């Protein structure tokens, strides 16, 4: 048996795993009181907005994968908002910008989390909106323990709040002071917002679903949208360009948007079929890696060995290069090309480019014979010559002291996102990766108490690319929940925060579990790593090639073998990579449903619960 920090949870009634213990317990409490997995995940999702405000928020986004026992089908819910109608290459060029800034008002998209969560609740849940929102409102109103990482986030940007973002200072610096780690922290303005939405929706009366629809109208066509419009239209605030700008997000952008329910993309790997969100997400990176690794002898290389790490890393390099060239949702994106990226012949040919030594080249493929076109990767360096990095880069990576460019050099990672998985006794399954609307991403809307997503920073300013900034088009996101079938039956939901690392950490976890037989907790606890071999998705989008960062728990012979193979190796702290969570369902010999769960011990806040 492999070492684990805690047991794999096993039960028959329900399981939940997330990046924060209060969200996991909220989900379980909903299951205990008769709610299904969809009710539980929505309630936990709103709690995550409160208790992990440095990693997601009410103004953020959420992609969701689910299995409904009623429909017997995997579905994807897109809670990723679109670019405002005024957001175009021409608009940003007129402002003298080569990149969409990482923080401030300019990179806002329509905040899709509320729509994504409530769409799942309406279509698949059973609970009324008031019951689902109650835990989040309770924590926001009466207090929750603010984790040390959240305090670090506030500490890092306190000068920005005091000097420029006064509405955020009002929320996050009560009494003008940085809060203490572990002390109860309150978000009364956010509680007021949710209570007002609820009162407004209930006043319209009607059934459970009619109240949910009324709440959606209140958010996207009512007072929430109007307050966002007024702030983004009339305020000018400091952003990462070093200048002050007003925003582009308008009431009409909000009113014209709704969350979509879609079919996922998928790929087979032996007994397993893995489903991911489409090419508007990073999700197909997981599938491309998996498809390439079908053509290697990975089963002969234990997870702690250089043979395993090298092969998975080289597949990641090729998949991420394809992400750069072909993923996105703009008019230039080609659905036939994107489908071809998952064809076995293409993936076999891609894998043939690898060898025993590390690749140092960025090598996008040519699906259907189409030559790849890449964005201008030099824009990042030009941007940094005049940019203001004192208060952060696009992704909320925090250390104890500024300036940010020094943090980036030290590879200090704390994440930018949350994750929640739930399975109920009926077999319904949910995997969701909420993010955005970070407290450090943009100023809090004064009358709402929350910030808006800056996901538009993930688009490019080059015309004619699949991810060119385009009015009304969702940016390609790094957010990437996962759902796996085994022998055609729903089996596992899993995922992790981590930006560009998400589909690296998730894939290695999956392989450790399905190929090498580790249980969920063993596969989560095992030494992890990631590779940087692409332009980062977050501002300022600097390109790094052939750098692999490993936890120091890897054997020394593995580290040295990777160096000998040509990898630029960085060794981090022993528990510094990944924040995986996972839940699974299967049947025992008597046909009873057995539920299992595991969660990440790193950072000491992720937990799995169940019975």
Secondary structure by P-SEA (a helix, b strand, c coil): ccccccccccccccccccccaaaaaaaaaaaaacccaaaaaaaaaaaaaccccccccccbbbbbbbbbccccbbbbbccbbbccccccaaaaaaacccccccccccccccccaaaaaaaaaaccccccccccaaaaaaaaaccccccaaaaaaaaacaaaaaccaaaaaacccccccccccccbbbcaaaaaaaaaaaaaaaaacccaaaaaaaaaaaacccaaaaaaaaaaacbbbbccccbbbbbcccaaaaaabbbbbbbbbbcccccbbbbbbccccccaaaaaaaaaaccccccccccccaaaaaaaaaaaaaaaaaaaccccccccccaaaaaacccaaaaaaaaaaccccccccccccccccbbbbbcccaaaaaaaccccccccccccccccccaaaaaaaaccccccbbbbbbbcccbbbbbbbbbccccccccccccccbbbbcccccccccccccccccccccccccbbbbbbbcccccccccccccccaaaaaaaaaaaaaccccccaaaaaaccccccccccccccccccccbbbbbcccccaaaaaaaaaacccccccccccccccccccccccccbbbbbbbcccccccccccccc
